[in-house]
Amino acid sequence: MLVNMRQILNNARNQKKAIAHFNINNLEWTKYILEEANKLNSPIILGVSESASKHMGGYETVYAIVKSLIKSLNITIDIVLHLDHGSSYSECVKAIDAGFTSVMIDASKHNLLDNIKVTKQVVDYAKQKNVSVEAEIGHIGGSEDGIEGQVLLADINDCIVFVKNTQIDCLAPAIGNAHGVYQGEPKLDFELLEQISKETNVPLVLHGGTGIKNSDIIRLIDKGITKININTELQISWSNSVREYINKNPDIYDPRKIIKSGEESLKKVVREKIELFENR
Ligand SMILES: [Zn+2]
């Protein structure tokens, strides 16, 4: 069933677990991820960036694909369809109107007051439609499009003011994490994370989960991370398998076989992440 993030994140927070957010890019990935999560009987969040949505034909198409797969594959777990890094109020409204059950408004490039203003506007619209909202504070390194950006840690007081004034459902604070592949060891501020979790009392989100040691992931969950975004790792594992398949089978041209050659490695990442985040 399609649900918003509120209940499943609060449940996870109470149980000191995290919910996996997997970014999707096409029909096949969506199918593989749904099948694997359903097998494990774990709720998941399907993240769709603005560019992935464009790639798939727009928000309405993405919604139709997810909704139809849930029905056709008899998926019984809770699924959240979430806009990842919505860049403006109008983009969030478009996704919500198309049927998305959750949105992230990323106005973190603005100053605190403007970030609050835009985020609050999205929350007001989302609440009427029973849609959950995630927002960002500070600057998470890297970018969804692979362009490097500066890391700027979230300020604890900004986080408190922000959550209080926006009434968001979950917060993505920059704690030294980065999108894409880390250059060297990630420098994560566990103390800051713990403080933000205590003071804001909302589920926290980790972007850029690829490349963080499993033992650190467990520690992050213990200190308040409740949603972990997985994007790059899916892309690397899928494309490595497909590349290997094409190299080994130069005569194959059936696109279904080519796309499917990455199925098992994609599902393996999904399985490993869910098991890790649920501390199984
Ligand atoms: Zn992100």
Residues whose N, C-alpha, C, O or C-beta is under 5 A from the ligand:
A	BS01	ZN	H207
